[in-house]
Amino acid sequence: MKKLFLFFTTLVTLTACSLCFAADGNDLNKQQKTCERFIDAIDAAPAPEYAMIAPLLNAKLAEKFTDTQYAAWQKAIKEQFGTLKEAKFRIFERLNDGSVVAYMCKFEKQEHVFMQFVFDQKNALFGMNFRVLNEQKPAENKEK
C-alpha cells in the first residue's frame, strides 16, 4: 500500500512539474535572436547587413524600414547614445496579439537606456522603442 501511495505521489508531482514549464520558451528564443541581431547592428564592428535583418521584420515594418533607413538608424543611435557598453535581458511579456522583449542597456553617453522590441504573433519584429531612464536624485533640504 505504501509503494502504491508513493508511486501516485511521484506521478502527481511529475505531472505538476510538467505543467509549470514555460510554454513560450521557443517564441522567446526566436525573439531574443532577433533582438541580438539589432543589438549587434548597434555594437558589433561588422554590423549585420540589411539583407540579414529584413527577413526578421513584419511586412508593415519592412515597407517603412528600408536599407537607407537602417543605416540612418544605426548612425542616429551612435550619435545619440554613443557606443554600447552592456545590454542585459530584462522582460518578456506576452500580449494578446504579440509580445514584448525588453533590455536594459548602458551606452557611452547614456547610462540607462530601456530598449523594447515588439513582436507580432508570427515572431516578426513589429516595432522598436528606445527610452532613456533618468535617475532622480532626492531633493536636498536647504535650511536657512
Secondary structure, DSSP 4 states (H G I P E B T S, - for coil): -HHHHHHHHHHHHHHHHHHTS-TTHHHHHHHHHHHHHHHHHHH-SSPPPHHHHGGGB-HHHHHHS-HHHHHHHHHHHHHHH-SEEEEEEEEEEEETTEEEEEEEEEESS-S-EEEEEEEETTS-EEEEEEEEPPPPPPPPP---
